Amino acid sequence: MKNQKIITKTSKNLSLILRHNPAVIGLTLDENGWADVKELIAKFSARRFKMTRASLEEVVATNNKKRFSFNEDKTKIRANQGHSISVDLEFEAQAPPSTLFHGTVERFLTSIFTEGLIKGSRQHVHLSADLKTAQNVGSRRGNPIILKVNSLLASQEGIEFYLSDNGVWLSDHVPVKYLERL
């Protein structure tokens, strides 16, 4: 799959299927979000467009956000985080870096500084360990606003943080008292 547009389209469709709506192609995920690779390829190819094992492996390997992972023997695949459907990704709470960042836009600030960072329709709030990633995330919806999260204090006070396989920090909720606009 040399065409970047095809890789991007395949990645977006995989995100839809593995993070939000596997039923769109008649696929079922297990309780931990894993899909059988052979079944995914067959059902994806039958309803969307041709996919081979090689093209799937290329999408997983070249996805700049590392959204997908294979299990050890590459018989199963899942999204690393960002699900709007209920799956148990088996994350264990970890001590975060002292500061994390969240990229957003102006129109969400009133809500954020009232309720804190909430997961909304997703399973977790997404945070980054570096400012540049937060800026990239925020810029997808307009002029980015970066929030600094005092994750060390939050963790010490009982807020749990998890690290996904692709380096995204996750939490169920980050209260306002740990947030600062940069």
CORKADA-V383310 format. One record per residue. N is the residue number from 1. RES is the residue in one small letter. PSI is psi in degrees with one decimal (NA if undefined). Layout:
N & RES & PSI
N & RES & PSI
This chain:
1 & m & 89.6
2 & k & -24.0
3 & n & 116.3
4 & q & -33.0
5 & k & -38.5
6 & i & -41.8
7 & i & -45.8
8 & t & -44.6
9 & k & -43.3
10 & t & -43.4
11 & s & -42.7
12 & k & -41.6
13 & n & -38.8
14 & l & -39.4
15 & s & -45.9
16 & l & -48.1
17 & i & -48.0
18 & l & -16.6
19 & r & -27.5
20 & h & -42.0
21 & n & 73.6
22 & p & -24.8
23 & a & -18.1
24 & v & -25.4
25 & i & 10.5
26 & g & 25.5
27 & l & 146.7
28 & t & 132.1
29 & l & 151.1
30 & d & 179.3
31 & e & -18.8
32 & n & 11.6
33 & g & 5.8
34 & w & 141.4
35 & a & 145.3
36 & d & 127.0
37 & v & -45.5
38 & k & -43.0
39 & e & -43.0
40 & l & -48.7
41 & i & -45.5
42 & a & -46.9
43 & k & -36.1
44 & f & -46.0
45 & s & -36.5
46 & a & -28.0
47 & r & -22.6
48 & r & -84.7
49 & f & 166.6
50 & k & 129.8
51 & m & 138.5
52 & t & 168.0
53 & r & -41.0
54 & a & -41.9
55 & s & -37.1
56 & l & -45.1
57 & e & -37.0
58 & e & -42.1
59 & v & -44.9
60 & v & -43.8
61 & a & -32.9
62 & t & -4.2
63 & n & 119.0
64 & n & -20.9
65 & k & 3.0
66 & k & 51.7
67 & r & -20.7
68 & f & 151.8
69 & s & 146.5
70 & f & 155.9
71 & n & 180.0
72 & e & -41.5
73 & d & 10.6
74 & k & 30.5
75 & t & -14.7
76 & k & 154.5
77 & i & 149.4
78 & r & 163.8
79 & a & 144.5
80 & n & -29.9
81 & q & 178.6
82 & g & 14.0
83 & h & 142.0
84 & s & -2.6
85 & i & 157.7
86 & s & 113.7
87 & v & 152.3
88 & d & 103.2
89 & l & 4.5
90 & e & 34.7
91 & f & 143.9
92 & e & 141.1
93 & a & 140.0
94 & q & 155.0
95 & a & 120.8
96 & p & 169.5
97 & p & 163.9
98 & s & -28.7
99 & t & 135.2
100 & l & 169.2
101 & f & 152.9
102 & h & 125.7
103 & g & 133.7
104 & t & -166.7
105 & v & 163.7
106 & e & -43.1
107 & r & -16.3
108 & f & -6.8
109 & l & -41.0
110 & t & -47.0
111 & s & -45.0
112 & i & -43.1
113 & f & 4.8
114 & t & -47.2
115 & e & -12.3
116 & g & -172.0
117 & l & 118.9
118 & i & 155.2
119 & k & -15.8
120 & g & -127.7
121 & s & -5.8
122 & r & 170.6
123 & q & -21.8
124 & h & 160.2
125 & v & 137.5
126 & h & 132.0
127 & l & 157.5
128 & s & 154.0
129 & a & -10.9
130 & d & 149.6
131 & l & -39.9
132 & k & -42.5
133 & t & -43.9
134 & a & -39.4
135 & q & -42.5
136 & n & -42.4
137 & v & -48.0
138 & g & -34.7
139 & s & -11.7
140 & r & -23.1
141 & r & 8.8
142 & g & -151.2
143 & n & 117.0
144 & p & 139.9
145 & i & 130.9
146 & i & 131.0
147 & l & 133.5
148 & k & 131.2
149 & v & 123.0
150 & n & 77.9
151 & s & -27.5
152 & l & -51.5
153 & l & -43.4
154 & a & -44.8
155 & s & -44.0
156 & q & -26.6
157 & e & 15.7
158 & g & -1.9
159 & i & 129.6
160 & e & 143.2
161 & f & 146.5
162 & y & 150.2
163 & l & 118.8
164 & s & 166.4
165 & d & -23.9
166 & n & 17.2
167 & g & 7.6
168 & v & 129.5
169 & w & 141.0
170 & l & 151.3
171 & s & 158.8
172 & d & -31.4
173 & h & 139.7
174 & v & 107.3
175 & p & 156.2
176 & v & -38.1
177 & k & -14.5
178 & y & 5.4
179 & l & 144.5
180 & e & 133.3
181 & r & 133.6
182 & l & NA
